[in-house]
Amino acid sequence: MAPIVPPPRSSPEADACARWYATELDWATEGTAPVRLLTGLRFDVLELPAAAGHAALRRVGRTGPVALAGRRMRVLVATGTADELPGLLDWLEWSGIALDLAAIGTGGHIDAPAPPGGAGGSPGAAFWLRPPEPRQEVEPRLPALAGLGSRGGDAPDLVRLVDAAATECHRVRLTQARTHLLTHRPTGQPLAFS
């Protein structure tokens, strides 16, 4: 017989975090240790290495909310983007190239960053780089394709964001491969160039 494991206990911080997302943003959450934001309801998420994400944000400028969780960046995008990402990458001619770029949509979740201005979480916990604005509808400000949650000219361009993210993910991958080759080559053997 398997031992009975009690569910994680809620903490005042977790309760306050879940309450903030529910009352200030009207976002669905689940769990208490950690609190998770449900994706595919109000937004989807593009997830990529933080180094690639920072470079992509410098290129595209305006986006919706952006969170950092350890070495991963999470950019909130319009609902439905997770379903569209493979076709969009193919259209941008990135298909067939290994990219550390993923989309989280319906049925997924991310750990909830600490609410802006609140007490920070544990070391390595998610936090907002570009926080959502309380009591303001976030969906019109999320990067979207025309006809995919976009409400007009004010939404950031999803195609530009995905292309920049894919480019920067590829650059990070090439840099890591080059570094690995330079640090792991046999000693005494010169590099061969053609």
Secondary structure, DSSP 8 states (H G I E B T S, - for coil): -----------HHHHHHHHHIIIII---EE-STT-EEESSSS-EEEEEEHHHHHHHHHHH---S-EEEETTEEEEEE-TTHHHHHHHHHHHTT-TTS----EEE-TT-EEE----TTS---STT--EEEE---TTS--GGGS-B-TTTT--STTS-BHHHHHHHHHHHHHHHHHHHHHHHHHHSS-TT------
